Amino acid sequence: MNYEEMLKVQEGISPHRELLPFGGFFRHQIDGKFRYVIELRPELTDNIVFCESLKSEQQWLLRQHSNQVLHYEVSNGGAQLTEVMLEPGTFQPLSSLLRENPAVVAHRSFVDQIVESLFDYASQLHSQQIFYLCFAPQNVFVRKGDSAPLVLFHGSFYKNVTDKSSLFAGAESFVAPEVLAGQPFDQRSDVYSLGQLIAFLYSQGSMPFEYKQVVKKATAQNPDKRFKSIDEMRNALAQKRYVRRSVIAMVAAVAVSLLTFYTYVELLPSSDSVDFVEPIPQAEASDPFAEPYNPGIDLNDEGDSLDITDEMLNAKAEAIYRKRYEKAADEILSKVYNSKHMGSSEKTFMANSQSMAEELVKVQQQLAEETGMPSGLAGRIGHEIVEKLTEQKQKSLTRNGYIRAGQGDDDSEE
């Protein structure tokens, strides 16, 4: 037995029925082919107003060529209407799809497709002064495969049926209060029904931002507080959607900017704090050549001969080196340690500091060669001079640039 044969047996024994407002929906084999049929509820077929309205809608549907409309044929059981046979096709009520596959709502495109398609169709209906009135999931069909929505039984054709609760049995919550009360209806009634359908689609999950306020206004009990038309409701939804996308884009831009800034900061050279320590006071070396040489003066009270040693020459060279290097270092440090450069950006300050360090080393080496100072001794003396001058210049500046470690202590001492 193949699949079709099994299906025929199952349908013949107990066909599955989906309860719709107008009756039971099921598949029935006719002339060897399966067709979808709606077996109308007896309380409706006993009403002559309903039967005439059903025939009137059938004639109107014959002139409609929209791919969102389901056509049907009325079948008579003797003199009374018993069922309607739908056009051939593969479709099912939206309520059946949601019951069998509730996860389909998680696909954002599914809900958007349903809503946008029903917006388009309702707008077309309203241009002809026809209203659907009941966008309940059991009164809206979807085509199998692409889930495109299909419609059947337009409520405004049954406006003369007195008992609207019986007409929309099981779907009353999707029908506007004024319709159930037998009062006049208009586009706002379809706005209400569509709002209730959207709320139902998101009843098992979180409703997106753009739908929340739109649904709240659309489902107001008072028609005057709803959107005046389907097009107004659609425009409000589009505006909310634009706002949501703009916010997302702005948040993404801020995140990218923060990430870029963080990466930039991480790639900058390390600016570790430097503790400036007061150098150990050095005994000022005596300058044997401070006074002009006079051969007539006896340098030795005891009549000893003049003895200029290497130690005296080294002391003289050191004194000359100190004096010249301190003057040169002062000029170089002044280029960086001033109010203009100390208030500049970290990148600019670091670049100037590097240039300053290179220039100090160059001058140190040059003066060491000219005075005959050993490079090691010249470096130590130069370091002491730079530390002393740097501390002096930092204390004299108004601090609106980098604040070195220990600055707070110095300020308190002052």
HELIX and SHEET records of a PDB file:
HELIX    1   1 TYR A    3  ILE A   13  1                                  11    
HELIX    2   2 PRO A   42  THR A   45  1                                   4    
HELIX    3   3 ILE A   48  LEU A   62  1                                  15    
HELIX    4   4 LEU A   94  GLU A  100  1                                   7    
HELIX    5   5 PRO A  102  ALA A  106  5                                   5    
HELIX    6   6 ARG A  108  SER A  127  1                                  20    
HELIX    7   7 GLY A  155  TYR A  158  5                                   4    
HELIX    8   8 LYS A  164  LEU A  167  1                                   4    
HELIX    9   9 GLU A  172  PHE A  174  5                                   3    
HELIX   10  10 PRO A  177  LEU A  180  1                                   4    
HELIX   11  11 GLN A  187  LEU A  201  1                                  15    
HELIX   12  12 PHE A  209  ALA A  218  1                                  10    
HELIX   13  13 PRO A  223  LYS A  225  5                                   3    
HELIX   14  14 ILE A  230  LEU A  267  1                                  38    
HELIX   15  15 ASP A  310  SER A  334  1                                  25    
HELIX   16  16 SER A  339  MET A  342  1                                   4    
HELIX   17  17 GLU A  346  THR A  371  1                                  26    
HELIX   18  18 SER A  375  SER A  396  1                                  22    
HELIX   19  19 GLN A  407  GLU A  413  1                                   7    
SHEET    1   A 5 GLU A  18  LEU A  20  0                                        
SHEET    2   A 5 GLY A  23  ILE A  30 -1                                        
SHEET    3   A 5 LYS A  33  LEU A  40 -1                                        
SHEET    4   A 5 GLN A  80  LEU A  86 -1                                        
SHEET    5   A 5 TYR A  72  GLY A  77 -1                                        
SHEET    1   B 3 PHE A  91  PRO A  93  0                                        
SHEET    2   B 3 VAL A 140  ARG A 143 -1                                        
SHEET    3   B 3 PRO A 149  VAL A 151 -1                                        
END                                                                             
